[in-house]
Amino acid sequence: MTIGNKTLEEFARNADGQTYDGRKVAQWLFEAMTGKPMSDAEAADLVREAQERAARRRKG
């Protein structure tokens, strides 16, 4: 699947070519599922919240 002629990998890959931008992953997946774009701010909030939840789980 492509959005804007880019696959998820192409859209979210960082400049180093080996890692991915979680914010861009969230944006691509959101648009793939809803057909609507997600703003950078919304994506950043979503990633931040996920990182906070993961940190709480790791602390046990």
Backbone as CSV, one residue per row, in Angstrom:
resi,resn,N_x,N_y,N_z,CA_x,CA_y,CA_z,C_x,C_y,C_z
1,MET,0.841,-1.178,0.000,0.000,0.000,0.000,0.882,1.236,0.000
2,THR,0.441,2.255,-0.697,1.160,3.521,-0.699,0.206,4.653,-0.373
3,ILE,0.769,5.683,0.216,0.039,6.922,0.456,0.934,8.024,-0.077
4,GLY,0.391,8.855,-0.948,1.220,9.876,-1.575,2.376,9.268,-2.346
5,ASN,2.132,8.121,-2.944,3.133,7.389,-3.725,4.319,6.907,-2.893
6,LYS,4.139,6.797,-1.569,5.215,6.296,-0.711,4.703,5.148,0.152
7,THR,5.533,4.127,0.268,5.218,3.043,1.197,5.493,3.545,2.608
8,LEU,5.050,2.791,3.595,5.323,3.158,4.986,6.825,3.298,5.210
9,GLU,7.579,2.344,4.696,9.034,2.378,4.865,9.643,3.645,4.259
10,GLU,9.226,3.989,3.064,9.756,5.191,2.398,9.360,6.463,3.141
11,PHE,8.136,6.508,3.630,7.618,7.706,4.288,8.279,7.949,5.635
12,ALA,8.535,6.887,6.387,8.964,7.035,7.781,10.464,6.874,8.011
13,ARG,11.210,6.461,7.008,12.647,6.219,7.194,13.384,7.519,7.503
14,ASN,14.258,7.468,8.511,15.111,8.607,8.850,16.243,8.724,7.843
15,ALA,16.922,9.834,7.880,18.012,10.106,6.936,19.132,9.074,7.019
16,ASP,19.294,8.424,8.185,20.366,7.425,8.317,20.062,6.152,7.533
17,GLY,18.818,6.006,7.079,18.430,4.848,6.288,18.247,3.567,7.075
18,GLN,18.418,3.631,8.386,18.338,2.423,9.200,17.280,2.496,10.301
19,THR,16.822,3.696,10.629,15.827,3.852,11.682,14.604,4.571,11.114
20,TYR,13.537,4.577,11.904,12.280,5.155,11.446,11.765,6.168,12.458
21,ASP,11.028,7.139,11.961,10.441,8.199,12.770,9.052,7.738,13.216
22,GLY,8.891,7.491,14.512,7.616,7.019,15.042,6.462,7.942,14.724
23,ARG,6.730,9.227,14.700,5.703,10.218,14.377,5.206,10.000,12.954
24,LYS,6.119,9.758,12.031,5.748,9.533,10.635,5.017,8.202,10.463
25,VAL,5.431,7.187,11.230,4.735,5.896,11.192,3.281,6.100,11.600
26,ALA,3.055,6.832,12.698,1.693,7.089,13.174,0.879,7.830,12.113
27,GLN,1.486,8.824,11.479,0.774,9.591,10.460,0.390,8.717,9.266
28,TRP,1.312,7.905,8.800,1.051,7.056,7.640,-0.051,6.051,7.957
29,LEU,0.057,5.392,9.115,-0.944,4.389,9.483,-2.318,5.017,9.683
30,PHE,-2.368,6.188,10.300,-3.638,6.872,10.507,-4.302,7.177,9.170
31,GLU,-3.515,7.704,8.239,-4.086,8.018,6.929,-4.493,6.758,6.177
32,ALA,-3.717,5.688,6.314,-4.065,4.431,5.660,-5.396,3.894,6.181
33,MET,-5.651,4.061,7.461,-6.864,3.513,8.070,-8.084,4.419,7.920
34,THR,-7.871,5.743,7.948,-9.010,6.662,7.945,-9.187,7.441,6.655
35,GLY,-8.117,7.507,5.854,-8.177,8.331,4.655,-7.975,9.806,4.941
36,LYS,-7.674,10.143,6.194,-7.483,11.532,6.603,-6.059,11.710,7.126
37,PRO,-5.476,12.866,6.894,-4.124,13.099,7.409,-4.129,13.378,8.912
38,MET,-2.988,13.131,9.549,-2.795,13.441,10.965,-1.712,14.515,11.041
39,SER,-1.943,15.548,11.835,-0.967,16.624,11.943,0.294,16.156,12.665
40,ASP,1.373,16.898,12.464,2.623,16.601,13.166,2.421,16.658,14.680
41,ALA,1.654,17.640,15.140,1.424,17.786,16.579,0.652,16.599,17.144
42,GLU,-0.384,16.162,16.440,-1.152,15.004,16.890,-0.284,13.752,16.939
43,ALA,0.533,13.571,15.914,1.414,12.401,15.859,2.445,12.453,16.978
44,ALA,3.012,13.628,17.226,4.004,13.774,18.295,3.376,13.457,19.652
45,ASP,2.143,13.927,19.873,1.440,13.626,21.128,1.207,12.128,21.277
46,LEU,0.787,11.480,20.218,0.521,10.047,20.242,1.790,9.260,20.583
47,VAL,2.895,9.616,19.958,4.166,8.932,20.217,4.625,9.191,21.644
48,ARG,4.519,10.434,22.110,4.917,10.770,23.482,4.107,9.959,24.488
49,GLU,2.795,9.873,24.285,1.936,9.106,25.190,2.318,7.626,25.188
50,ALA,2.615,7.087,24.020,3.021,5.677,23.927,4.351,5.445,24.642
51,GLN,5.277,6.374,24.505,6.567,6.251,25.178,6.397,6.314,26.697
52,GLU,5.502,7.188,27.167,5.239,7.293,28.608,4.616,6.002,29.144
53,ARG,3.664,5.432,28.401,3.051,4.168,28.829,4.087,3.051,28.879
54,ALA,4.944,3.011,27.877,5.991,1.976,27.843,6.948,2.140,29.025
55,ALA,7.290,3.358,29.360,8.189,3.595,30.488,7.549,3.148,31.798
56,ARG,6.258,3.421,31.938,5.551,2.985,33.168,5.507,1.463,33.253
57,ARG,5.285,0.795,32.134,5.265,-0.683,32.142,6.627,-1.250,32.491
58,ARG,7.680,-0.631,31.990,9.024,-1.130,32.303,9.357,-0.987,33.783
59,LYS,8.832,0.046,34.405,9.074,0.259,35.847,8.324,-0.773,36.690
60,GLY,7.276,-1.330,36.101,6.520,-2.399,36.759,5.616,-1.879,37.759
